[in-house]
Amino acid sequence: MKPIISGIQQVGIGNPFVHEAWRWYREKFGMDVKIFEEAAEANLMLPYTGGKPHKRHAILAVNMNGGGGFEIWQYTSRKPEAATFEIQYGDLGIYACKMKSRDVKATYEFLKKQNVNILGDISKNPNGDDHFYLRDLYGNVFEIVKAEDWFGKTNFTTGGSYGAVIGVTDMEKSIAFYSDILGFDKIIYDKEEIFSDTAVLTGGNNKSRRVLLAQSESRRGPFSKLLGNGEIELVKVYERTPNEIFANRYWGDLGFIHLCFDIQSMDKMKTLCESKGYPFTVDSGNHFDMGEAAGHFSYIEDPDGALIEFVETHKVPILKKFGWYLNLKKRDPNEALPNWMVKAMGLNRVK
């Protein structure tokens, strides 16, 4: 049997100033519920940190509308590095984070009033759906896309992270990876041309192939209702050789550092990944403590080296000020948590 994937738990974002970044994501995207905050030494990611442990400060925050969270990450023992080149559309790795919206036009108007760096106007993607791109205060690209699945209702029209735009070299190999391992087995579109909607992006006015993947089956597991569905857009560019976004840099440096999935049964996931030719490159072991949360995490690389994280959550705070922490090891891994229990996490909101 395959492991259970509850959805995209979070997108990791390397930043130079973790609290400044989180304030921006709260104000613009409503990512205002803190799951954990911890300052510690990252000593298990040595394959991606030059073989040495480094200190960091991390905050995991979510939006109670639903969707994945952000792991907002800052090195404190070294200065995080930016790419030495201008990152272009189709470069290899996680190029952009997709954000879900109830109303793309309303989100556009709100962010425009907030003086966010919106790239062009609302346009149509190859499926005919409204969407638009923007940059955050550090230049990271986000795409606002429509979504139909929601958990709660806050004052924001946006939910959390909904997926990613990922540059690849071998489209068929990448489709198989994201389908066979991560469950994105439904092709929404597969088109190759010079696209007008990506012309607002650096390098986005050249010929490319775009494949949008989704799930044919609804997610299961404890946090499946909150995390919801998602999508992965794979991009292969022509007419130039794409750069590796994190070439000669560390995990945790500036930009999108990983795409993380909330799962049940790490042993089954390890077996599945190995059977497909993608063994774990990092494995925390049975229990890893993140201060206010705990679990088991691991990493694999996609065919072009983008980092995919798996987290099997063991403990998560529900109401921290009352000392209420949920032990997920005592629950049925197939069943979603009751709505009231997940909504209680919203009481940890930070304005």
HELIX and SHEET records of a PDB file:
HELIX    1   1 VAL A   18  PHE A   29  1                                  12    
HELIX    2   2 LEU A   46  TYR A   48  5                                   3    
HELIX    3   3 VAL A  104  LYS A  113  1                                  10    
HELIX    4   4 MET A  171  ASP A  180  1                                  10    
HELIX    5   5 SER A  224  LEU A  227  1                                   4    
HELIX    6   6 MET A  266  SER A  275  1                                  10    
HELIX    7   7 LYS A  320  PHE A  322  5                                   3    
HELIX    8   8 LEU A  328  LYS A  330  5                                   3    
HELIX    9   9 ASN A  339  LYS A  343  1                                   5    
HELIX   10  10 ALA A  344  ASN A  348  5                                   5    
SHEET    1   A 8 VAL A  33  ALA A  42  0                                        
SHEET    2   A 8 HIS A  54  VAL A  62 -1                                        
SHEET    3   A 8 GLY A  69  TYR A  75 -1                                        
SHEET    4   A 8 ILE A   4  GLY A  14  1                                        
SHEET    5   A 8 GLY A 255  GLN A 264 -1                                        
SHEET    6   A 8 LEU A 307  LEU A 319  1                                        
SHEET    7   A 8 ALA A 294  GLU A 301 -1                                        
SHEET    8   A 8 VAL A 282  ASP A 283 -1                                        
SHEET    1   B 7 VAL A  33  ALA A  42  0                                        
SHEET    2   B 7 HIS A  54  VAL A  62 -1                                        
SHEET    3   B 7 GLY A  69  TYR A  75 -1                                        
SHEET    4   B 7 ILE A   4  GLY A  14  1                                        
SHEET    5   B 7 GLY A 255  GLN A 264 -1                                        
SHEET    6   B 7 LEU A 307  LEU A 319  1                                        
SHEET    7   B 7 TRP A 324  ASN A 327 -1                                        
SHEET    1   C 8 VAL A  33  ALA A  42  0                                        
SHEET    2   C 8 HIS A  54  VAL A  62 -1                                        
SHEET    3   C 8 GLY A  69  TYR A  75 -1                                        
SHEET    4   C 8 ILE A   4  GLY A  14  1                                        
SHEET    5   C 8 GLY A 255  GLN A 264 -1                                        
SHEET    6   C 8 LEU A 307  LEU A 319  1                                        
SHEET    7   C 8 ALA A 294  GLU A 301 -1                                        
SHEET    8   C 8 PHE A 288  ASP A 289 -1                                        
SHEET    1   D 8 ASN A 117  LYS A 124  0                                        
SHEET    2   D 8 ASP A 130  ARG A 135 -1                                        
SHEET    3   D 8 VAL A 141  LYS A 146 -1                                        
SHEET    4   D 8 GLY A  93  SER A 101  1                                        
SHEET    5   D 8 THR A 158  GLY A 167 -1                                        
SHEET    6   D 8 GLU A 231  VAL A 237  1                                        
SHEET    7   D 8 LYS A 207  ALA A 214 -1                                        
SHEET    8   D 8 LYS A 186  ILE A 194 -1                                        
END                                                                             
